Amino acid sequence: MAQKSERAESHSIGLLLKQVSEELEKECNNTMKAVDLTAAQARFLLLIEQAPGSMVTLKELEQLSHTAQATCAGTVARLEKKGLVESSPDESDRRVKNVTLTRQGRESLYAAGSYLRQAERHVLGNLSEPERDELQCLLQKIREGMR
């Protein structure tokens, strides 16, 4: 009986989600080397692009990306060094840092999209199109329940 319990725990939903997420991130990182981006950097570009006016404060970006302040600031600094984002102090509060995409950042994000889809196809290759749609629907439902 103990073996069955251990086997069930090794296939828990949380562990499976973590394993799939890690494999997807690894595959994304490998495929996006062609555009000199990591999965995390592409996610940051997407979050900035989706923000109202394609501008977000560093603090908002921390919250949207679920990352620590140091991680967020470091990622933005690397993106800035690559010329993909610009940051500037807010006019009304100089302590606040606004982050926007550059034209090059938009182009890189657009290019990264095809690599992200390629990585997803590789990782989710065992699923049919309806199964992928169902998985996406279920994951969105879970995410909405977390808010």
Solvent accessible surface area in square Angstrom, and as a share of the most:
residue,aa,sasa,rsa
1,M,199,0.89
2,A,71,0.55
3,Q,148,0.66
4,K,130,0.55
5,S,56,0.36
6,E,115,0.51
7,R,147,0.54
8,A,67,0.52
9,E,120,0.54
10,S,53,0.34
11,H,109,0.49
12,S,48,0.31
13,I,132,0.67
14,G,48,0.46
15,L,66,0.33
16,L,74,0.37
17,L,76,0.38
18,K,117,0.50
19,Q,88,0.39
20,V,69,0.40
21,S,64,0.41
22,E,91,0.41
23,E,69,0.31
24,L,46,0.23
25,E,78,0.35
26,K,111,0.47
27,E,27,0.12
28,C,8,0.05
29,N,49,0.25
30,N,74,0.38
31,T,19,0.11
32,M,0,0.00
33,K,148,0.63
34,A,76,0.59
35,V,35,0.20
36,D,95,0.49
37,L,5,0.03
38,T,58,0.34
39,A,14,0.11
40,A,31,0.24
41,Q,11,0.05
42,A,2,0.02
43,R,102,0.37
44,F,1,0.00
45,L,0,0.00
46,L,71,0.35
47,L,32,0.16
48,I,0,0.00
49,E,67,0.30
50,Q,119,0.53
51,A,13,0.10
52,P,127,0.80
53,G,78,0.75
54,S,18,0.12
55,M,94,0.42
56,V,4,0.03
57,T,28,0.16
58,L,24,0.12
59,K,123,0.52
60,E,80,0.36
61,L,0,0.00
62,E,18,0.08
63,Q,113,0.50
64,L,87,0.43
65,S,9,0.06
66,H,169,0.76
67,T,34,0.20
68,A,67,0.52
69,Q,101,0.45
70,A,77,0.60
71,T,70,0.40
72,C,0,0.00
73,A,33,0.26
74,G,21,0.20
75,T,7,0.04
76,V,3,0.01
77,A,57,0.44
78,R,125,0.46
79,L,0,0.00
80,E,63,0.28
81,K,184,0.78
82,K,64,0.27
83,G,29,0.28
84,L,6,0.03
85,V,3,0.02
86,E,107,0.48
87,S,27,0.17
88,S,57,0.37
89,P,61,0.38
90,D,33,0.17
91,E,168,0.75
92,S,108,0.70
93,D,42,0.22
94,R,174,0.63
95,R,215,0.79
96,V,50,0.29
97,K,81,0.34
98,N,16,0.08
99,V,0,0.00
100,T,39,0.23
101,L,16,0.08
102,T,24,0.14
103,R,190,0.69
104,Q,92,0.41
105,G,0,0.00
106,R,106,0.39
107,E,90,0.40
108,S,19,0.12
109,L,23,0.11
110,Y,189,0.72
111,A,37,0.29
112,A,0,0.00
113,G,15,0.14
114,S,57,0.37
115,Y,60,0.23
116,L,49,0.25
117,R,136,0.50
118,Q,86,0.38
119,A,0,0.00
120,E,79,0.36
121,R,129,0.47
122,H,121,0.54
123,V,36,0.20
124,L,33,0.16
125,G,45,0.43
126,N,155,0.80
127,L,56,0.28
128,S,52,0.34
129,E,109,0.49
130,P,96,0.61
131,E,86,0.39
132,R,62,0.23
133,D,81,0.42
134,E,97,0.44
135,L,56,0.28
136,Q,106,0.47
137,C,77,0.46
138,L,86,0.43
139,L,71,0.35
140,Q,79,0.35
141,K,144,0.61
142,I,93,0.47
143,R,126,0.46
144,E,106,0.48
145,G,66,0.64
146,M,146,0.65
147,R,206,0.75
